[in-house]
Amino acid sequence: SFSKGAAPKLSQEDQEYAYPISRCMTCGCCVDVCPQYNEKIDFVGAHAVAQVDLHNMHSIGRLQKSIRLEAMMAPDGISACGNAQNCVQVCPKEIPLTTSIGKMGRETTVYAISKWLKR
């Protein structure tokens, strides 16, 4: 159940990490230059991964973190990233997309292992 009022505040460190990601305007430049986004592979794209990172770190967003991580574990999710890093080179907002991709890769791995151990 949700309570009314302000959500817990992000730490200064989390705010500094989240701010550049929050500037994403989903322009699609990162997807346009991504070799993993094509007719054969339907990779979700760096912008989507970064938004999952942003939402998962927020106290309210954590409530649905497992749903987002499940989506990232889908066949065309985080594992489809080939780490070409073209996305970072063309991002007009200079968003550290590969940082989010790396973080989400680690988080999905930890999530998958914890799920497997709970079986």
C-alpha positions as CSV (number, residue, x, y, z in Angstrom):
1,S,0.0,0.0,0.0
2,F,1.2,3.5,-0.8
3,S,1.3,6.2,1.8
4,K,0.6,9.8,1.0
5,G,3.5,12.3,1.2
6,A,7.0,12.6,-0.1
7,A,9.0,9.6,-1.1
8,P,12.4,8.9,0.6
9,K,15.0,11.2,-0.8
10,L,17.9,9.9,-3.0
11,S,21.3,10.3,-1.6
12,Q,23.6,12.9,-3.1
13,E,25.6,10.2,-4.8
14,D,22.5,8.6,-6.3
15,Q,21.2,12.0,-7.4
16,E,24.5,12.7,-9.2
17,Y,24.4,9.3,-10.9
18,A,20.7,9.7,-11.9
19,Y,20.7,13.2,-13.2
20,P,22.5,12.6,-16.5
21,I,20.3,9.5,-17.2
22,S,17.2,11.6,-16.4
23,R,18.1,14.0,-19.2
24,C,17.4,11.3,-21.9
25,M,14.9,12.6,-24.3
26,T,14.5,9.2,-26.1
27,C,15.5,10.8,-29.4
28,G,16.6,7.4,-30.7
29,C,20.1,8.4,-31.8
30,C,21.6,5.5,-29.7
31,V,19.3,3.0,-31.4
32,D,20.0,4.4,-34.9
33,V,23.8,3.7,-34.6
34,C,23.5,0.4,-32.6
35,P,24.6,-2.6,-34.7
36,Q,22.5,-4.8,-32.4
37,Y,19.3,-3.0,-33.3
38,N,18.3,-4.4,-36.7
39,E,16.0,-6.7,-38.6
40,K,17.4,-9.8,-37.0
41,I,17.8,-8.6,-33.4
42,D,15.2,-6.5,-31.7
43,F,17.5,-5.2,-28.9
44,V,15.6,-2.8,-26.6
45,G,18.2,-0.2,-27.0
46,A,20.6,1.7,-24.7
47,H,17.9,4.4,-23.9
48,A,15.5,1.8,-22.6
49,V,18.2,0.1,-20.5
50,A,19.2,3.5,-19.0
51,Q,15.6,4.2,-18.2
52,V,15.3,0.9,-16.4
53,D,18.4,1.8,-14.4
54,L,16.9,5.2,-13.5
55,H,13.6,3.8,-12.4
56,N,15.0,0.9,-10.5
57,M,17.2,3.1,-8.3
58,H,14.3,5.3,-7.1
59,S,12.5,4.2,-3.9
60,I,9.1,4.0,-5.6
61,G,10.5,2.5,-8.8
62,R,12.1,-0.4,-6.8
63,L,8.6,-1.7,-6.1
64,Q,8.5,-3.0,-9.7
65,K,12.2,-3.6,-10.1
66,S,11.7,-7.4,-10.6
67,I,9.3,-6.7,-13.5
68,R,11.8,-4.5,-15.2
69,L,14.7,-7.0,-14.6
70,E,12.6,-9.8,-16.1
71,A,12.1,-7.7,-19.2
72,M,15.9,-7.0,-19.3
73,M,16.5,-10.8,-19.1
74,A,14.3,-11.5,-22.2
75,P,16.0,-12.6,-25.4
76,D,16.4,-9.1,-26.8
77,G,17.1,-7.5,-23.5
78,I,20.4,-6.6,-21.9
79,S,22.2,-9.7,-23.3
80,A,21.6,-8.5,-26.8
81,C,23.9,-5.6,-26.3
82,G,27.2,-6.1,-28.2
83,N,29.0,-3.3,-26.3
84,A,29.9,-1.5,-29.5
85,Q,29.6,1.8,-27.5
86,N,28.3,3.7,-30.6
87,C,25.5,4.9,-28.4
88,V,27.7,7.0,-26.1
89,Q,29.5,8.5,-29.1
90,V,26.3,9.9,-30.6
91,C,24.2,10.8,-27.6
92,P,23.4,14.5,-27.9
93,K,23.0,14.8,-24.1
94,E,26.3,12.9,-23.5
95,I,24.5,10.4,-21.2
96,P,26.7,7.6,-19.9
97,L,24.7,4.9,-21.5
98,T,27.3,2.2,-21.2
99,T,27.5,2.8,-17.5
100,S,23.8,2.0,-17.2
101,I,24.2,-1.0,-19.5
102,G,27.0,-2.4,-17.3
103,K,25.1,-1.8,-14.1
104,M,21.9,-3.4,-15.5
105,G,24.0,-6.4,-16.8
106,R,25.3,-7.0,-13.2
107,E,21.8,-6.5,-11.7
108,T,20.1,-8.9,-14.0
109,T,22.8,-11.5,-13.3
110,V,22.4,-11.1,-9.6
111,Y,18.6,-11.2,-10.0
112,A,18.8,-14.4,-12.1
113,I,21.1,-16.2,-9.7
114,S,18.9,-15.2,-6.7
115,K,15.9,-16.4,-8.5
116,W,17.6,-19.7,-9.3
117,L,18.7,-20.2,-5.7
118,K,15.2,-19.6,-4.4
119,R,13.8,-22.5,-6.4
